[in-house]
Each structure stands twice: as C-alpha cells, then as structure tokens.
Amino acid sequence: MKLFFKEHIPLTIFYFIQLALVCTIFLLDGFHHPFTVLYAVLISTVIYLAYLSYRYLTNREFYYRLSHPLAKLDELMTKEEDKPLAEALQQLLSSQFQHFHNDIYMYKHKLEQHITFINQWVHQMKTPVSVIHLTIQNEDEPIFTSIQDELERIQKGLETVLYTSRLTMFAHDFQAESVSLHRIVMKLSSSYKRLFIRNRVFPTINVDPSILVASDEKWLTFVITQLLTNAVRYSAGISQKLEITTYKRGKKVILEIKDFGIGIPSQDLNRVFNAYFTGENGRKYQESTGMGLYLVKEICTHLHHAVELESTENVGTTVRLVFHQNIVNYHNGSKD
C-alpha cells in the first residue's frame, strides 16, 4: 500500500494542479454557475479515485511483491498476462536471475577446482616432509633438531591450509560420532611431546576417560591441536605450566585449556576470532598467522560446540570448548 501511494504522489499532485487551473479559469470567466463547477470537480475526483482503486486492485499482488523481500532467489514475480508492467518486470528478473545463476555456478566450479588443487598439493607436500622426518628422527646433532623443529612448523602450516580449504565444504567431510576427549588429549600430548620439551612447557592433564561427546574426531583433534600449540607458544619462556581439564557444567561438558603465559591484551579480546587478526602478540611472535583461533571458532560453529575465551595480560589465557548436545558420559558402565 505504501509503495502504491508513493508511486502515485506525482500523479495526485498533477491532478490537483490541473483541477485548480480549471477552477481558476471558471473563476476568471465570472463563476456564473458555481454548482456546475463543483459538480464537475466532484465527478472528476470520483473518476480519479476510481482509477486509483482500479490500479491498486489489479496490481495489488505486484505492489506486495515489490514491498517484501524474496524468501529465496528463485522466487520471482507471479506472471500475469493482463498486466504488462508485472510481466515485463518478471521477464527482466528471470533474465537477471539466469545470468546470476550462471555466474554462481561458474565461480562455484572454480572454487571446487581450487580446493581440489589445494588438497592435492598439501598431500603431495606431506610426503617429502614425512620422508625427511623419518630420515633424521634418529639423529641427535643440534642441526637435525633444528631441522625437526622447522619440519613441525611446515607440517602445522600444511594442516592449517588443508583444513581451511575443507571448511567451505564441511558437510561433505563431517562424520558424527562419540569421541573420547581423553583419547584425543593423550594422543596429542604424545605427538607434541617434542614441542613441550623444546619450549619447557609441561601439561598437567586431568581429563576424565569416561567422558564421550558427540563430535567429529578429526575436526575436533585439529581444534584442540590449535589450542594446545597456541598455549605452548605463548607460554614459552614465561611459564612451564599448562593445564588441560574436563568438568561438567549442568548438562554440558567443558574441555578447558589453561596457560599461564603472556595473555591477550584487553583491546584485542573482541577480535581474536577474526580471520588474519594477529593483534599485539602477533607483532611479537612472527609465526602468528591470525588463522588459528578463527578456524577454531568456525569449526566449532559447524560442530555446534561453543568456544569461550578469557585472558588477562601477563597472567594467562583460558579457552573452553563447550559441548552442548548429545553428550554421553559413561561412568562405571552406566549411561549418564
């Protein structure tokens, strides 16, 4: 209705101007028959209002469609053969939609090709990294230790690239299952023991082996890996302590990773989950890409887990993974 009135404001103004002009001509002519003039004005106004009513009633659906957003892209105008304006707009929108659909398909195809290329490239790069790792794993000289450290950085970078590319097609690479947090944490603590030793940060693990959560083990392992490596990196040289614990909060299960490192400045706390944001700490640690916590947040959103982060500068950082739905806890053989 509002759109209809807005469209006919110029016509209404024009109508009253010409009506005033006609009345002025009668007035200048002497205004001998005022009732005749008033009758003519009344008839003219009735005809004008009848025209507006006809326009509104015959184009009511058209104006409604223009005034309300589309629920989906392929929902266009209702084609009506006796309404030329609505039909012409329908044809225009259909043509535009077809062009838009073709462009989207083309870009989607290019994106899929790019993701396929990235995945193949990462897997190809993993082979020489694994070979080098096997070659030097029994060497004790300092130079080989340095090479091993750089290999771990390369491997972590490759994993980040791989999971970033897969994130756009998460639904195709997701498998819901009951996951043991204890198994994941213990496996990661074993895999990254060199990282702990090299940085002189030693984790205290208090994870209940009986707790299972509904998640995807591969994606969840990547998330916990990101949190652990961040905790170690920002604790090195400051604190030797790292705590990994689980506990219940009502019907929710919490996995908490707490470090006592440099912490995050208060002005950066609201932006740490933004892509490519490194903040003040990123300027101190050149390895920071700003993608770790972003990926953690995005993956947890897809997994329907929540992420909580608390940090105080020069005190430490606590990150919690909150598992909301379908939590399974087996204790002494019973289901909780």
C-alpha positions as CSV (number, residue, x, y, z in Angstrom):
1,M,0.0,0.0,0.0
2,K,2.8,2.5,0.9
3,L,4.6,1.8,-2.4
4,F,1.4,2.3,-4.3
5,F,0.8,5.8,-2.7
6,K,4.4,6.8,-3.2
7,E,4.3,5.9,-6.9
8,H,1.1,8.0,-7.4
9,I,2.1,11.1,-5.5
10,P,3.3,12.9,-8.6
11,L,0.1,12.0,-10.4
12,T,-2.0,13.2,-7.5
13,I,-0.1,16.5,-7.3
14,F,-0.5,16.9,-11.1
15,Y,-4.3,16.2,-10.8
16,F,-4.9,18.8,-8.2
17,I,-2.8,21.4,-10.1
18,Q,-4.9,20.9,-13.2
19,L,-8.1,20.9,-11.1
20,A,-7.1,24.2,-9.6
21,L,-6.2,25.5,-13.0
22,V,-9.7,24.6,-14.4
23,C,-11.4,26.2,-11.3
24,T,-9.3,29.4,-11.9
25,I,-10.4,29.5,-15.5
26,F,-14.1,29.3,-14.4
27,L,-13.4,32.0,-11.8
28,L,-11.9,34.3,-14.3
29,D,-14.9,33.7,-16.6
30,G,-17.2,35.0,-13.9
31,F,-18.1,31.9,-12.0
32,H,-21.7,32.1,-13.2
33,H,-22.7,28.5,-12.3
34,P,-20.8,27.5,-9.1
35,F,-22.8,24.3,-8.5
36,T,-21.9,23.2,-12.0
37,V,-18.3,23.8,-11.3
38,L,-18.5,21.9,-8.0
39,Y,-20.3,19.1,-9.7
40,A,-17.6,18.8,-12.4
41,V,-14.9,18.8,-9.7
42,L,-16.7,16.1,-7.8
43,I,-17.2,13.9,-10.9
44,S,-13.5,14.4,-11.8
45,T,-12.4,13.5,-8.3
46,V,-14.6,10.4,-8.3
47,I,-13.2,9.3,-11.6
48,Y,-9.7,9.9,-10.4
49,L,-10.3,7.9,-7.2
50,A,-11.9,5.1,-9.2
51,Y,-8.9,5.0,-11.4
52,L,-6.6,4.7,-8.4
53,S,-8.8,2.0,-6.9
54,Y,-8.7,0.0,-10.2
55,R,-4.9,0.4,-10.4
56,Y,-4.4,-0.8,-6.8
57,L,-6.8,-3.7,-7.0
58,T,-5.4,-5.0,-10.3
59,N,-1.8,-4.6,-9.2
60,R,-2.1,-5.4,-5.5
61,E,0.0,-8.6,-5.7
62,F,2.6,-6.7,-7.9
63,Y,3.0,-4.0,-5.3
64,Y,3.0,-6.5,-2.4
65,R,5.8,-8.5,-4.1
66,L,7.9,-5.3,-4.6
67,S,7.4,-4.3,-1.0
68,H,8.5,-7.6,0.5
69,P,11.9,-9.3,0.2
70,L,12.2,-12.6,-1.6
71,A,12.3,-15.7,0.6
72,K,14.6,-17.4,-1.9
73,L,16.5,-16.5,-5.0
74,D,14.2,-18.3,-7.5
75,E,11.0,-16.7,-6.1
76,L,10.2,-14.0,-8.6
77,M,7.0,-12.2,-9.7
78,T,3.8,-14.0,-10.5
79,K,3.5,-13.8,-14.2
80,E,0.2,-12.3,-15.2
81,E,-0.5,-11.8,-18.9
82,D,-3.0,-9.0,-18.5
83,K,-0.6,-6.8,-16.5
84,P,2.2,-5.6,-18.9
85,L,4.3,-4.0,-16.3
86,A,4.4,-7.0,-14.0
87,E,5.0,-9.3,-16.9
88,A,7.9,-7.1,-18.2
89,L,9.5,-7.0,-14.7
90,Q,9.1,-10.7,-14.4
91,Q,10.9,-11.3,-17.6
92,L,13.7,-8.9,-16.6
93,L,14.1,-10.5,-13.2
94,S,14.1,-14.0,-14.8
95,S,16.8,-13.0,-17.2
96,Q,18.9,-11.4,-14.4
97,F,18.4,-14.5,-12.2
98,Q,19.6,-16.7,-15.0
99,H,22.7,-14.7,-15.5
100,F,23.3,-14.6,-11.8
101,H,22.8,-18.4,-11.5
102,N,25.3,-19.0,-14.3
103,D,27.9,-16.8,-12.7
104,I,27.4,-18.5,-9.3
105,Y,27.8,-21.9,-11.0
106,M,31.0,-20.8,-12.7
107,Y,32.5,-19.4,-9.6
108,K,31.5,-22.5,-7.6
109,H,33.1,-24.7,-10.2
110,K,36.3,-22.6,-10.0
111,L,36.2,-22.8,-6.2
112,E,35.9,-26.6,-6.2
113,Q,38.8,-26.8,-8.6
114,H,40.9,-24.6,-6.4
115,I,40.0,-26.6,-3.3
116,T,40.9,-29.9,-5.1
117,F,44.2,-28.4,-6.2
118,I,45.0,-27.2,-2.6
119,N,44.1,-30.7,-1.2
120,Q,46.3,-32.4,-3.7
121,W,49.2,-30.0,-3.2
122,V,49.1,-30.4,0.6
123,H,49.1,-34.2,0.3
124,Q,52.0,-34.1,-2.1
125,M,53.9,-31.8,0.3
126,K,53.3,-34.2,3.2
127,T,55.2,-37.0,1.5
128,P,58.6,-35.3,1.4
129,V,58.0,-33.9,4.9
130,S,57.4,-37.4,6.2
131,V,60.4,-38.7,4.4
132,I,62.7,-36.0,5.9
133,H,61.2,-36.7,9.3
134,L,62.0,-40.4,9.1
135,T,65.4,-39.7,7.8
136,I,66.5,-37.5,10.7
137,Q,64.4,-38.9,13.6
138,N,67.4,-40.9,15.0
139,E,69.9,-38.1,14.6
140,D,71.0,-36.3,17.8
141,E,73.1,-33.4,16.4
142,P,71.8,-29.9,17.1
143,I,71.4,-29.2,13.4
144,F,69.0,-32.1,13.0
145,T,67.0,-30.9,16.0
146,S,66.6,-27.5,14.2
147,I,65.5,-29.2,11.0
148,Q,63.0,-31.2,13.0
149,D,61.6,-28.0,14.5
150,E,61.2,-26.5,11.1
151,L,59.5,-29.6,9.8
152,E,57.0,-29.4,12.6
153,R,56.2,-25.8,11.6
154,I,55.8,-26.8,7.9
155,Q,53.5,-29.7,8.9
156,K,51.4,-27.4,11.1
157,G,51.2,-24.9,8.2
158,L,50.1,-27.6,5.8
159,E,47.4,-28.8,8.2
160,T,46.1,-25.2,8.5
161,V,45.9,-24.8,4.7
162,L,44.2,-28.2,4.3
163,Y,41.6,-27.6,7.0
164,T,41.0,-24.0,5.8
165,S,40.2,-25.3,2.3
166,R,38.0,-28.1,3.6
167,L,36.0,-25.7,5.7
168,T,34.0,-24.4,2.7
169,M,32.8,-28.0,2.1
170,F,32.4,-29.0,5.7
171,A,29.2,-31.0,5.2
172,H,31.0,-33.4,2.8
173,D,33.8,-34.1,5.3
174,F,31.9,-34.5,8.5
175,Q,31.1,-37.7,10.5
176,A,29.2,-37.5,13.7
177,E,30.5,-40.0,16.3
178,S,31.1,-40.5,20.0
179,V,34.5,-39.1,20.8
180,S,36.7,-39.6,23.8
181,L,38.3,-36.3,24.9
182,H,40.8,-38.3,27.0
183,R,42.0,-40.3,24.0
184,I,42.4,-37.2,21.8
185,V,44.3,-35.3,24.5
186,M,46.6,-38.1,25.4
187,K,47.3,-38.8,21.7
188,L,48.2,-35.1,21.1
189,S,50.3,-34.9,24.3
190,S,52.3,-37.8,22.9
191,S,52.6,-36.4,19.4
192,Y,53.7,-33.0,20.6
193,K,56.0,-34.0,23.4
194,R,59.0,-32.6,21.5
195,L,57.1,-29.3,21.3
196,F,56.5,-29.4,25.1
197,I,60.1,-30.3,25.9
198,R,61.6,-27.8,23.5
199,N,59.6,-24.9,25.0
200,R,59.9,-26.2,28.5
201,V,56.1,-26.2,29.0
202,F,54.7,-29.3,30.6
203,P,51.0,-30.1,30.6
204,T,49.0,-31.3,33.6
205,I,46.2,-33.5,32.2
206,N,43.1,-34.1,34.2
207,V,40.6,-35.4,31.6
208,D,38.0,-37.9,32.6
209,P,38.5,-41.1,30.5
210,S,34.8,-41.9,30.8
211,I,33.5,-38.8,29.0
212,L,32.4,-39.1,25.5
213,V,31.0,-36.3,23.4
214,A,29.2,-36.2,20.1
215,S,31.5,-34.6,17.6
216,D,33.8,-35.4,14.6
217,E,37.1,-36.7,15.9
218,K,39.2,-35.4,13.0
219,W,37.9,-31.9,13.2
220,L,37.9,-31.8,17.0
221,T,41.5,-33.0,17.1
222,F,42.5,-30.2,14.8
223,V,40.7,-27.7,17.1
224,I,42.4,-29.0,20.2
225,T,45.8,-29.0,18.4
226,Q,45.4,-25.3,17.6
227,L,44.6,-24.5,21.2
228,L,47.5,-26.6,22.6
229,T,50.1,-25.1,20.2
230,N,48.9,-21.6,21.0
231,A,49.1,-22.2,24.7
232,V,52.6,-23.6,24.4
233,R,53.8,-20.8,22.1
234,Y,52.6,-18.0,24.3
235,S,53.8,-19.7,27.5
236,A,57.4,-20.5,26.3
237,G,60.0,-18.7,28.4
238,I,57.3,-17.3,30.8
239,S,55.7,-20.3,32.4
240,Q,56.3,-24.0,32.5
241,K,52.7,-24.9,33.4
242,L,49.8,-25.9,31.2
243,E,46.5,-27.3,32.5
244,I,44.1,-29.5,30.5
245,T,40.9,-30.4,32.3
246,T,37.4,-31.6,31.8
247,Y,34.4,-31.0,34.0
248,K,30.6,-30.7,33.9
249,R,28.6,-27.5,33.9
250,G,25.0,-28.7,34.3
251,K,24.3,-30.9,31.3
252,K,27.3,-29.6,29.4
253,V,30.8,-30.9,29.2
254,I,33.7,-28.5,29.3
255,L,37.2,-29.1,28.0
256,E,39.4,-26.4,29.4
257,I,42.9,-25.5,28.3
258,K,44.6,-23.0,30.6
259,D,48.1,-21.5,30.2
260,F,50.0,-19.0,32.3
261,G,51.8,-17.2,29.6
262,I,51.7,-13.6,28.2
263,G,47.9,-13.4,27.9
264,I,46.0,-11.3,25.5
265,P,45.7,-7.5,25.7
266,S,42.2,-6.4,26.6
267,Q,41.8,-4.3,23.5
268,D,42.4,-7.5,21.3
269,L,39.9,-9.8,23.1
270,N,36.9,-9.0,20.9
271,R,38.9,-9.6,17.7
272,V,40.9,-12.7,18.4
273,F,38.4,-14.9,16.5
274,N,38.6,-12.7,13.4
275,A,40.4,-14.1,10.3
276,Y,44.0,-12.9,9.9
277,F,43.9,-10.8,13.1
278,T,47.2,-11.2,15.0
279,G,46.9,-8.3,17.4
280,E,49.7,-7.1,19.6
281,N,51.0,-10.6,20.4
282,G,51.2,-11.3,16.7
283,R,53.8,-8.5,16.3
284,K,55.9,-10.2,19.0
285,Y,55.6,-13.7,17.5
286,Q,56.2,-13.5,13.8
287,E,54.9,-17.1,13.3
288,S,51.4,-15.9,14.0
289,T,49.1,-16.0,11.0
290,G,45.9,-14.9,12.7
291,M,44.1,-18.1,11.4
292,G,44.3,-20.4,14.4
293,L,41.5,-19.1,16.6
294,Y,39.5,-18.1,13.6
295,L,39.5,-21.8,12.4
296,V,38.7,-22.9,16.0
297,K,35.7,-20.7,16.1
298,E,34.4,-21.7,12.6
299,I,34.9,-25.4,13.1
300,C,33.2,-25.3,16.5
301,T,30.3,-23.4,14.9
302,H,29.9,-26.2,12.3
303,L,30.2,-28.8,15.0
304,H,27.7,-27.0,17.2
305,H,30.2,-26.5,20.0
306,A,30.8,-23.3,21.8
307,V,34.1,-21.6,22.5
308,E,34.8,-19.4,25.5
309,L,38.0,-17.4,25.9
310,E,39.2,-15.5,29.0
311,S,42.6,-13.8,29.2
312,T,44.5,-11.3,31.3
313,E,47.7,-9.8,30.0
314,N,50.8,-11.2,31.7
315,V,48.6,-13.7,33.7
316,G,47.4,-16.2,31.1
317,T,44.7,-17.4,28.9
318,T,41.9,-19.9,29.4
319,V,40.0,-21.4,26.4
320,R,37.0,-23.6,27.0
321,L,35.2,-25.9,24.5
322,V,31.6,-26.3,25.5
323,F,29.8,-29.4,24.2
324,H,26.1,-28.7,24.3
325,Q,24.2,-31.5,22.6
326,N,24.0,-35.3,22.7
327,I,26.6,-35.5,25.5
328,V,27.3,-39.1,26.5
329,N,29.0,-39.9,29.8
330,Y,29.8,-43.5,30.7
331,H,30.8,-44.0,34.3
332,N,31.2,-47.4,35.8
333,G,29.3,-48.9,32.9
334,S,26.2,-46.8,33.2
335,K,25.0,-44.1,30.8
336,D,24.5,-40.7,32.4
